[in-house]
Amino acid sequence: MKLKMMYSFLNSDINIIEKTLEETVVAESPLLHQASLHLLQAGGKRIRPVFVLLGGKFGNYDIHVMKNVAVALELIHMASLVHDDVIDDAEIRRGQPTIKAKWDNRIAMYTGDYIFARSLELMTNITNPLAHKILSDTIVELCVGEIEQIKDKYRFDQHLRDYLRRIKRKTALLIAASCQLGAVTANVDESVQKKLYQFGYYVGMSFQITDDVLDFVGTEKVLGKPAGGDLLQGNITLPVLFAMENEEIYPEIVKVHENMDRNEIVRIIELIKQSGAIEKSIAISDRYLVKALDILKELPDNRAKKTLRDIAHFIGKRKF
Amino acid sequence: MKLKMMYSFLNSDINIIEKTLEETVVAESPLLHQASLHLLQAGGKRIRPVFVLLGGKFGNYDIHVMKNVAVALELIHMASLVHDDVIDDAEIRRGQPTIKAKWDNRIAMYTGDYIFARSLELMTNITNPLAHKILSDTIVELCVGEIEQIKDKYRFDQHLRDYLRRIKRKTALLIAASCQLGAVTANVDESVQKKLYQFGYYVGMSFQITDDVLDFVGTEKVLGKPAGGDLLQGNITLPVLFAMENEEIYPEIVKVHENMDRNEIVRIIELIKQSGAIEKSIAISDRYLVKALDILKELPDNRAKKTLRDIAHFIGKRKF
């Protein structure tokens, strides 16, 4: 089943989200408007808005309130991607030229800032102070995660816990916040809010580990960029950490540097793939998934719960 | 009289602001903490916090509420400076190496993001939705202003209104918002809020024009960077626009480009200074100042009003 099919009962609401996304980034400045629309139209799974909406389905769900939070979360995610592309010097994202490639780094930085500011503007429609507290705390952690990721680049002596802390900040907390904020906005019981947060956290961890695995095993066509990009850029992900446990592969990996020959990188990627590191990584991802599914069992039965379960299963098996 | 002397009655509150600034940027990540502290310790006039506090003095002033807004405004200003330095490729700010010079561009971008996120976190202590609306709208305009500034660089066919719109977004709106938010936070009457906003707007316009004049007439020692930097970077400020009205100087100015010889730039700066453009610019700055002082007359008499008047006069005469 395709991801979008799983939440087809939300279709009309997702359309409202898409429309609100476009309306929100409208800018007087043609350059800014073009850059923002370019980003929107490159697509994306809109998984954060979906989590917001599903979280809201456990309470008093009003799409015209929910949409503010759902769109804000997607915009924050997009803004962080734009800034990531500046840092990573990325030319391609989702098979499309990045803003920094199409315009330049300066435009990309301020487009990120702008999209972020627009998301805050949307959030002012939400009066619950708790929602603002959760969101701003999450954004602080996201920024700390980004800085840590830079600091940890090409640092081959790091541990599993460094990696897990990084992906928690970089990915899992924003997904956890999406689920929780949906619930907070819809005035869901606090105990359910907390469980949705935990569900989002575990799913987010699993999601990012799968992403990091796919960077090794995915094809260029599916990834929209060449495989092994993370390692080449010095991002030490879970498969790399596991592969470094192998004494023969370790000295090969620590040789990786930014301007390494493509053939050499391809050879090291093959070594990592053959080391069993992929399988071990998938096992860790699965473990988080099981935790997510366990939490779900404690939630009241409804269509949203069933959908969250489907999405979690999908994330565990996704190939893109 | 020195600026700080004018608001010496706020001294103990300013100390609380400084302390809160330091506490707010504390980061688990040593790199992030160092970079943020480096920025704080480079000083600055803290003029935005002072405007917040003075705005609050027209109403129910509680420093432990006010400080959240005052510090948030200063942090937002600082975050925008850090991102500016990335864009301008600046090595020096306030006589200190910039974050991008001391670390690198990637660290600078995320330090800006981080400081900004921390300011939002502080703002969650303020429950009045109007405060959040004003702030987020201002930040959107700030970002639009930044993008417009990039777009308008080295564009010699622009008009006075382009310049005025740019400095409005870049500077005046944030100062206007500082005055207004102080008032909003202290539950000041709406009519007084609006007048404080207008006062801040006019002062901000005057302030930025003076800044742009000082970039031509200031000494390197006072500016903390070589004179004429704006023009060299393609920022067409008011003195440049006035000088271009002179048919003999016009063709010299449009030759300016990024890698121009320093002697050549120095010669063009001299031409601009001798063209009468500085005096004309100062006259415009003064006109905004008069408007600011006129608005003040409509406000209830108190110490804050007197201080706002002193600061406005100071801004009109400042040499740094």
Interface residues (C-beta under 8 A of the other chain):
Chain A: A27 E28 S29 L31 L32 H83 V86 I87 R106 I107 M109 Y110 T111 D113 Y114 F116 A117 R118 L120 E121 M123 T124 T127 P129 H132 K133 L135 S136 D137 I139 V140 L142 C143 V144 E146 I147 E148 I150 K151
Chain B: A27 E28 S29 L31 L32 H83 V86 I87 R106 I107 M109 Y110 T111 D113 Y114 F116 A117 R118 L120 E121 M123 T124 T127 P129 H132 K133 L135 S136 D137 I139 V140 L142 C143 V144 E146 I147 E148 I150 K151
